[in-house]
Amino acid sequence: MSFINQQLISDNGAKQTINKQQKTIQK
């Protein structure tokens, strides 16, 4: 379970990074 949770957390972190990059590009 902890391994799956780590994957979900890292995936969410990657999505947040992409969202920040997209917002920066839009500005």
mmCIF entry with sequence, helices, sheets and N, C-alpha, C, O atoms, coordinates in Angstrom:
data_MODEL
# 
_entry.id   MODEL 
# 
_entity.id                         1 
_entity.type                       polymer 
_entity.pdbx_number_of_molecules   1 
# 
_entity_poly.entity_id                      1 
_entity_poly.type                           'polypeptide(L)' 
_entity_poly.nstd_linkage                   no 
_entity_poly.nstd_monomer                   no 
_entity_poly.pdbx_seq_one_letter_code       MSFINQQLISDNGAKQTINKQQKTIQK 
_entity_poly.pdbx_seq_one_letter_code_can   MSFINQQLISDNGAKQTINKQQKTIQK 
_entity_poly.pdbx_strand_id                 A 
# 
loop_
_entity_poly_seq.entity_id 
_entity_poly_seq.num 
_entity_poly_seq.mon_id 
_entity_poly_seq.hetero 
1 1  MET n 
1 2  SER n 
1 3  PHE n 
1 4  ILE n 
1 5  ASN n 
1 6  GLN n 
1 7  GLN n 
1 8  LEU n 
1 9  ILE n 
1 10 SER n 
1 11 ASP n 
1 12 ASN n 
1 13 GLY n 
1 14 ALA n 
1 15 LYS n 
1 16 GLN n 
1 17 THR n 
1 18 ILE n 
1 19 ASN n 
1 20 LYS n 
1 21 GLN n 
1 22 GLN n 
1 23 LYS n 
1 24 THR n 
1 25 ILE n 
1 26 GLN n 
1 27 LYS n 
# 
_struct_asym.id          A 
_struct_asym.entity_id   1 
# 
_struct_conf.conf_type_id            HELX_P 
_struct_conf.id                      HELX_P1 
_struct_conf.pdbx_PDB_helix_id       AA1 
_struct_conf.beg_label_comp_id       SER 
_struct_conf.beg_label_asym_id       A 
_struct_conf.beg_label_seq_id        2 
_struct_conf.pdbx_beg_PDB_ins_code   ? 
_struct_conf.end_label_comp_id       GLN 
_struct_conf.end_label_asym_id       A 
_struct_conf.end_label_seq_id        26 
_struct_conf.pdbx_end_PDB_ins_code   ? 
_struct_conf.beg_auth_comp_id        SER 
_struct_conf.beg_auth_asym_id        A 
_struct_conf.beg_auth_seq_id         2 
_struct_conf.end_auth_comp_id        GLN 
_struct_conf.end_auth_asym_id        A 
_struct_conf.end_auth_seq_id         26 
_struct_conf.pdbx_PDB_helix_class    1 
_struct_conf.details                 ? 
_struct_conf.pdbx_PDB_helix_length   25 
# 
_struct_conf_type.id          HELX_P 
_struct_conf_type.criteria    ? 
_struct_conf_type.reference   ? 
# 
loop_
_atom_site.group_PDB 
_atom_site.id 
_atom_site.type_symbol 
_atom_site.label_atom_id 
_atom_site.label_alt_id 
_atom_site.label_comp_id 
_atom_site.label_asym_id 
_atom_site.label_entity_id 
_atom_site.label_seq_id 
_atom_site.pdbx_PDB_ins_code 
_atom_site.Cartn_x 
_atom_site.Cartn_y 
_atom_site.Cartn_z 
_atom_site.occupancy 
_atom_site.B_iso_or_equiv 
_atom_site.pdbx_formal_charge 
_atom_site.auth_seq_id 
_atom_site.auth_comp_id 
_atom_site.auth_asym_id 
_atom_site.auth_atom_id 
_atom_site.pdbx_PDB_model_num 
ATOM 1   N N  . MET A 1 1  ? 0.846  -1.211 0.000   1.00 0.00 ? 1  MET A N  1 
ATOM 2   C CA . MET A 1 1  ? 0.000  0.000  0.000   1.00 0.00 ? 1  MET A CA 1 
ATOM 3   C C  . MET A 1 1  ? 0.871  1.248  0.000   1.00 0.00 ? 1  MET A C  1 
ATOM 4   O O  . MET A 1 1  ? 0.596  2.198  -0.733  1.00 0.00 ? 1  MET A O  1 
ATOM 5   N N  . SER A 1 2  ? 1.921  1.252  0.818   1.00 0.00 ? 2  SER A N  1 
ATOM 6   C CA . SER A 1 2  ? 2.763  2.453  0.909   1.00 0.00 ? 2  SER A CA 1 
ATOM 7   C C  . SER A 1 2  ? 3.420  2.742  -0.442  1.00 0.00 ? 2  SER A C  1 
ATOM 8   O O  . SER A 1 2  ? 3.604  3.901  -0.814  1.00 0.00 ? 2  SER A O  1 
ATOM 9   N N  . PHE A 1 3  ? 3.773  1.678  -1.174  1.00 0.00 ? 3  PHE A N  1 
ATOM 10  C CA . PHE A 1 3  ? 4.413  1.887  -2.486  1.00 0.00 ? 3  PHE A CA 1 
ATOM 11  C C  . PHE A 1 3  ? 3.430  2.554  -3.441  1.00 0.00 ? 3  PHE A C  1 
ATOM 12  O O  . PHE A 1 3  ? 3.796  3.470  -4.176  1.00 0.00 ? 3  PHE A O  1 
ATOM 13  N N  . ILE A 1 4  ? 2.187  2.094  -3.427  1.00 0.00 ? 4  ILE A N  1 
ATOM 14  C CA . ILE A 1 4  ? 1.162  2.688  -4.303  1.00 0.00 ? 4  ILE A CA 1 
ATOM 15  C C  . ILE A 1 4  ? 0.927  4.138  -3.895  1.00 0.00 ? 4  ILE A C  1 
ATOM 16  O O  . ILE A 1 4  ? 0.807  5.014  -4.751  1.00 0.00 ? 4  ILE A O  1 
ATOM 17  N N  . ASN A 1 5  ? 0.861  4.391  -2.597  1.00 0.00 ? 5  ASN A N  1 
ATOM 18  C CA . ASN A 1 5  ? 0.640  5.755  -2.117  1.00 0.00 ? 5  ASN A CA 1 
ATOM 19  C C  . ASN A 1 5  ? 1.778  6.658  -2.563  1.00 0.00 ? 5  ASN A C  1 
ATOM 20  O O  . ASN A 1 5  ? 1.537  7.804  -2.943  1.00 0.00 ? 5  ASN A O  1 
ATOM 21  N N  . GLN A 1 6  ? 3.010  6.169  -2.524  1.00 0.00 ? 6  GLN A N  1 
ATOM 22  C CA . GLN A 1 6  ? 4.155  6.965  -2.962  1.00 0.00 ? 6  GLN A CA 1 
ATOM 23  C C  . GLN A 1 6  ? 4.016  7.309  -4.435  1.00 0.00 ? 6  GLN A C  1 
ATOM 24  O O  . GLN A 1 6  ? 4.336  8.426  -4.842  1.00 0.00 ? 6  GLN A O  1 
ATOM 25  N N  . GLN A 1 7  ? 3.544  6.365  -5.240  1.00 0.00 ? 7  GLN A N  1 
ATOM 26  C CA . GLN A 1 7  ? 3.360  6.627  -6.670  1.00 0.00 ? 7  GLN A CA 1 
ATOM 27  C C  . GLN A 1 7  ? 2.306  7.703  -6.873  1.00 0.00 ? 7  GLN A C  1 
ATOM 28  O O  . GLN A 1 7  ? 2.480  8.587  -7.712  1.00 0.00 ? 7  GLN A O  1 
ATOM 29  N N  . LEU A 1 8  ? 1.211  7.639  -6.115  1.00 0.00 ? 8  LEU A N  1 
ATOM 30  C CA . LEU A 1 8  ? 0.148  8.639  -6.245  1.00 0.00 ? 8  LEU A CA 1 
ATOM 31  C C  . LEU A 1 8  ? 0.669  10.011 -5.844  1.00 0.00 ? 8  LEU A C  1 
ATOM 32  O O  . LEU A 1 8  ? 0.377  11.004 -6.511  1.00 0.00 ? 8  LEU A O  1 
ATOM 33  N N  . ILE A 1 9  ? 1.437  10.078 -4.763  1.00 0.00 ? 9  ILE A N  1 
ATOM 34  C CA . ILE A 1 9  ? 1.974  11.360 -4.292  1.00 0.00 ? 9  ILE A CA 1 
ATOM 35  C C  . ILE A 1 9  ? 2.923  11.940 -5.341  1.00 0.00 ? 9  ILE A C  1 
ATOM 36  O O  . ILE A 1 9  ? 2.852  13.129 -5.650  1.00 0.00 ? 9  ILE A O  1 
ATOM 37  N N  . SER A 1 10 ? 3.802  11.115 -5.884  1.00 0.00 ? 10 SER A N  1 
ATOM 38  C CA . SER A 1 10 ? 4.753  11.611 -6.881  1.00 0.00 ? 10 SER A CA 1 
ATOM 39  C C  . SER A 1 10 ? 4.014  12.038 -8.140  1.00 0.00 ? 10 SER A C  1 
ATOM 40  O O  . SER A 1 10 ? 4.410  13.009 -8.785  1.00 0.00 ? 10 SER A O  1 
ATOM 41  N N  . ASP A 1 11 ? 2.937  11.325 -8.504  1.00 0.00 ? 11 ASP A N  1 
ATOM 42  C CA . ASP A 1 11 ? 2.146  11.678 -9.685  1.00 0.00 ? 11 ASP A CA 1 
ATOM 43  C C  . ASP A 1 11 ? 1.466  13.020 -9.463  1.00 0.00 ? 11 ASP A C  1 
ATOM 44  O O  . ASP A 1 11 ? 1.435  13.860 -10.362 1.00 0.00 ? 11 ASP A O  1 
ATOM 45  N N  . ASN A 1 12 ? 0.921  13.223 -8.270  1.00 0.00 ? 12 ASN A N  1 
ATOM 46  C CA . ASN A 1 12 ? 0.269  14.496 -7.959  1.00 0.00 ? 12 ASN A CA 1 
ATOM 47  C C  . ASN A 1 12 ? 1.294  15.624 -7.987  1.00 0.00 ? 12 ASN A C  1 
ATOM 48  O O  . ASN A 1 12 ? 0.994  16.716 -8.470  1.00 0.00 ? 12 ASN A O  1 
ATOM 49  N N  . GLY A 1 13 ? 2.492  15.377 -7.481  1.00 0.00 ? 13 GLY A N  1 
ATOM 50  C CA . GLY A 1 13 ? 3.543  16.388 -7.496  1.00 0.00 ? 13 GLY A CA 1 
ATOM 51  C C  . GLY A 1 13 ? 3.898  16.768 -8.920  1.00 0.00 ? 13 GLY A C  1 
ATOM 52  O O  . GLY A 1 13 ? 4.108  17.943 -9.218  1.00 0.00 ? 13 GLY A O  1 
ATOM 53  N N  . ALA A 1 14 ? 3.968  15.773 -9.808  1.00 0.00 ? 14 ALA A N  1 
ATOM 54  C CA . ALA A 1 14 ? 4.295  16.044 -11.211 1.00 0.00 ? 14 ALA A CA 1 
ATOM 55  C C  . ALA A 1 14 ? 3.192  16.877 -11.847 1.00 0.00 ? 14 ALA A C  1 
ATOM 56  O O  . ALA A 1 14 ? 3.476  17.799 -12.611 1.00 0.00 ? 14 ALA A O  1 
ATOM 57  N N  . LYS A 1 15 ? 1.938  16.562 -11.540 1.00 0.00 ? 15 LYS A N  1 
ATOM 58  C CA . LYS A 1 15 ? 0.811  17.318 -12.104 1.00 0.00 ? 15 LYS A CA 1 
ATOM 59  C C  . LYS A 1 15 ? 0.858  18.760 -11.623 1.00 0.00 ? 15 LYS A C  1 
ATOM 60  O O  . LYS A 1 15 ? 0.611  19.681 -12.403 1.00 0.00 ? 15 LYS A O  1 
ATOM 61  N N  . GLN A 1 16 ? 1.174  18.968 -10.346 1.00 0.00 ? 16 GLN A N  1 
ATOM 62  C CA . GLN A 1 16 ? 1.244  20.326 -9.807  1.00 0.00 ? 16 GLN A CA 1 
ATOM 63  C C  . GLN A 1 16 ? 2.357  21.099 -10.499 1.00 0.00 ? 16 GLN A C  1 
ATOM 64  O O  . GLN A 1 16 ? 2.197  22.281 -10.800 1.00 0.00 ? 16 GLN A O  1 
ATOM 65  N N  . THR A 1 17 ? 3.490  20.435 -10.755 1.00 0.00 ? 17 THR A N  1 
ATOM 66  C CA . THR A 1 17 ? 4.605  21.096 -11.436 1.00 0.00 ? 17 THR A CA 1 
ATOM 67  C C  . THR A 1 17 ? 4.191  21.502 -12.839 1.00 0.00 ? 17 THR A C  1 
ATOM 68  O O  . THR A 1 17 ? 4.516  22.601 -13.287 1.00 0.00 ? 17 THR A O  1 
ATOM 69  N N  . ILE A 1 18 ? 3.472  20.621 -13.544 1.00 0.00 ? 18 ILE A N  1 
ATOM 70  C CA . ILE A 1 18 ? 3.013  20.926 -14.908 1.00 0.00 ? 18 ILE A CA 1 
ATOM 71  C C  . ILE A 1 18 ? 2.046  22.104 -14.868 1.00 0.00 ? 18 ILE A C  1 
ATOM 72  O O  . ILE A 1 18 ? 2.121  22.995 -15.714 1.00 0.00 ? 18 ILE A O  1 
ATOM 73  N N  . ASN A 1 19 ? 1.142  22.117 -13.895 1.00 0.00 ? 19 ASN A N  1 
ATOM 74  C CA . ASN A 1 19 ? 0.177  23.212 -13.777 1.00 0.00 ? 19 ASN A CA 1 
ATOM 75  C C  . ASN A 1 19 ? 0.909  24.527 -13.554 1.00 0.00 ? 19 ASN A C  1 
ATOM 76  O O  . ASN A 1 19 ? 0.538  25.538 -14.151 1.00 0.00 ? 19 ASN A O  1 
ATOM 77  N N  . LYS A 1 20 ? 1.936  24.542 -12.712 1.00 0.00 ? 20 LYS A N  1 
ATOM 78  C CA . LYS A 1 20 ? 2.702  25.763 -12.456 1.00 0.00 ? 20 LYS A CA 1 
ATOM 79  C C  . LYS A 1 20 ? 3.383  26.218 -13.736 1.00 0.00 ? 20 LYS A C  1 
ATOM 80  O O  . LYS A 1 20 ? 3.400  27.412 -14.037 1.00 0.00 ? 20 LYS A O  1 
ATOM 81  N N  . GLN A 1 21 ? 3.945  25.281 -14.493 1.00 0.00 ? 21 GLN A N  1 
ATOM 82  C CA . GLN A 1 21 ? 4.620  25.631 -15.743 1.00 0.00 ? 21 GLN A CA 1 
ATOM 83  C C  . GLN A 1 21 ? 3.627  26.215 -16.736 1.00 0.00 ? 21 GLN A C  1 
ATOM 84  O O  . GLN A 1 21 ? 3.934  27.200 -17.408 1.00 0.00 ? 21 GLN A O  1 
ATOM 85  N N  . GLN A 1 22 ? 2.444  25.625 -16.836 1.00 0.00 ? 22 GLN A N  1 
ATOM 86  C CA . GLN A 1 22 ? 1.430  26.114 -17.771 1.00 0.00 ? 22 GLN A CA 1 
ATOM 87  C C  . GLN A 1 22 ? 0.990  27.518 -17.383 1.00 0.00 ? 22 GLN A C  1 
ATOM 88  O O  . GLN A 1 22 ? 0.825  28.371 -18.255 1.00 0.00 ? 22 GLN A O  1 
ATOM 89  N N  . LYS A 1 23 ? 0.795  27.775 -16.094 1.00 0.00 ? 23 LYS A N  1 
ATOM 90  C CA . LYS A 1 23 ? 0.382  29.104 -15.637 1.00 0.00 ? 23 LYS A CA 1 
ATOM 91  C C  . LYS A 1 23 ? 1.469  30.122 -15.961 1.00 0.00 ? 23 LYS A C  1 
ATOM 92  O O  . LYS A 1 23 ? 1.169  31.245 -16.367 1.00 0.00 ? 23 LYS A O  1 
ATOM 93  N N  . THR A 1 24 ? 2.723  29.736 -15.786 1.00 0.00 ? 24 THR A N  1 
ATOM 94  C CA . THR A 1 24 ? 3.827  30.653 -16.077 1.00 0.00 ? 24 THR A CA 1 
ATOM 95  C C  . THR A 1 24 ? 3.859  30.977 -17.565 1.00 0.00 ? 24 THR A C  1 
ATOM 96  O O  . THR A 1 24 ? 4.098  32.121 -17.951 1.00 0.00 ? 24 THR A O  1 
ATOM 97  N N  . ILE A 1 25 ? 3.618  29.969 -18.399 1.00 0.00 ? 25 ILE A N  1 
ATOM 98  C CA . ILE A 1 25 ? 3.630  30.181 -19.854 1.00 0.00 ? 25 ILE A CA 1 
ATOM 99  C C  . ILE A 1 25 ? 2.469  31.090 -20.252 1.00 0.00 ? 25 ILE A C  1 
ATOM 100 O O  . ILE A 1 25 ? 2.632  31.965 -21.102 1.00 0.00 ? 25 ILE A O  1 
ATOM 101 N N  . GLN A 1 26 ? 1.300  30.889 -19.644 1.00 0.00 ? 26 GLN A N  1 
ATOM 102 C CA . GLN A 1 26 ? 0.126  31.698 -19.988 1.00 0.00 ? 26 GLN A CA 1 
ATOM 103 C C  . GLN A 1 26 ? 0.379  33.166 -19.666 1.00 0.00 ? 26 GLN A C  1 
ATOM 104 O O  . GLN A 1 26 ? -0.064 34.043 -20.408 1.00 0.00 ? 26 GLN A O  1 
ATOM 105 N N  . LYS A 1 27 ? 1.081  33.446 -18.580 1.00 0.00 ? 27 LYS A N  1 
ATOM 106 C CA . LYS A 1 27 ? 1.367  34.833 -18.207 1.00 0.00 ? 27 LYS A CA 1 
ATOM 107 C C  . LYS A 1 27 ? 2.412  35.375 -19.172 1.00 0.00 ? 27 LYS A C  1 
ATOM 108 O O  . LYS A 1 27 ? 2.816  36.532 -19.059 1.00 0.00 ? 27 LYS A O  1 
# 
